[in-house]
Amino acid sequence: MVYVVVVVVNYVVWILGAGAGLSALGIEYHLARIIAGACEGIYMYCALRWIVFRKN
């Protein structure tokens, strides 16, 4: 269940939100997607490492 929440947050915040938000701020679309993709990668690493697959 925790994994599903992490993936849903990833989709809403980074895939839909960050790319569109950066584009709306005037950043060129391709650069905005690259920045959003980098942030998504960092988020997924941290969420999977320290939330989903944490050592109990």
Kinemage of the C-alpha trace (Angstrom):
@kinemage 1
@onewidth
@group {chain A} dominant
@subgroup {mainchain}
@vectorlist {calphas} color= white
{ca met a 1} P 0.000 0.000 0.000
{ca val a 2} L 2.864 2.385 0.768
{ca tyr a 3} L 4.337 1.730 -2.680
{ca val a 4} L 1.042 2.628 -4.349
{ca val a 5} L 0.922 5.945 -2.461
{ca val a 6} L 4.518 6.736 -3.462
{ca val a 7} L 3.762 6.006 -7.129
{ca val a 8} L 0.549 8.077 -7.103
{ca val a 9} L 2.336 11.039 -5.499
{ca asn a 10} L 5.119 10.648 -8.050
{ca tyr a 11} L 2.651 10.740 -10.937
{ca val a 12} L 0.625 13.695 -9.690
{ca val a 13} L 3.447 15.876 -8.377
{ca trp a 14} L 6.344 15.204 -10.716
{ca ile a 15} L 4.897 13.914 -13.975
{ca leu a 16} L 1.800 16.121 -14.138
{ca gly a 17} L 2.689 19.013 -11.841
{ca ala a 18} L 6.350 19.861 -12.128
{ca gly a 19} L 6.679 19.708 -15.903
{ca ala a 20} L 3.535 21.734 -16.497
{ca gly a 21} L 4.368 24.142 -13.681
{ca leu a 22} L 7.844 24.850 -14.966
{ca ser a 23} L 6.488 25.334 -18.473
{ca ala a 24} L 3.891 27.763 -17.114
{ca leu a 25} L 6.696 29.725 -15.464
{ca gly a 26} L 8.228 30.267 -18.883
{ca ile a 27} L 10.901 27.588 -18.954
{ca glu a 28} L 11.204 25.917 -22.366
{ca tyr a 29} L 9.172 22.684 -22.415
{ca his a 30} L 12.026 20.247 -23.059
{ca leu a 31} L 14.180 21.774 -20.322
{ca ala a 32} L 11.204 21.719 -17.944
{ca arg a 33} L 10.701 17.992 -18.611
{ca ile a 34} L 14.407 17.286 -18.032
{ca ile a 35} L 14.341 19.156 -14.709
{ca ala a 36} L 11.097 17.427 -13.680
{ca gly a 37} L 12.573 14.056 -14.655
{ca ala a 38} L 15.664 14.663 -12.550
{ca cys a 39} L 13.517 15.658 -9.563
{ca glu a 40} L 11.342 12.598 -10.128
{ca gly a 41} L 14.386 10.337 -10.083
{ca ile a 42} L 15.652 11.829 -6.829
{ca tyr a 43} L 12.183 11.584 -5.274
{ca met a 44} L 11.722 7.952 -6.320
{ca tyr a 45} L 15.157 6.951 -5.040
{ca cys a 46} L 14.581 8.589 -1.665
{ca ala a 47} L 11.003 7.359 -1.286
{ca leu a 48} L 11.852 3.792 -2.226
{ca arg a 49} L 15.059 3.739 -0.193
{ca trp a 50} L 13.789 5.297 3.038
{ca ile a 51} L 10.021 4.713 2.996
{ca val a 52} L 9.052 1.654 0.948
{ca phe a 53} L 12.054 -0.640 1.485
{ca arg a 54} L 13.269 0.664 4.846
{ca lys a 55} L 14.855 -1.749 7.243
{ca asn a 56} L 12.572 -2.533 10.161
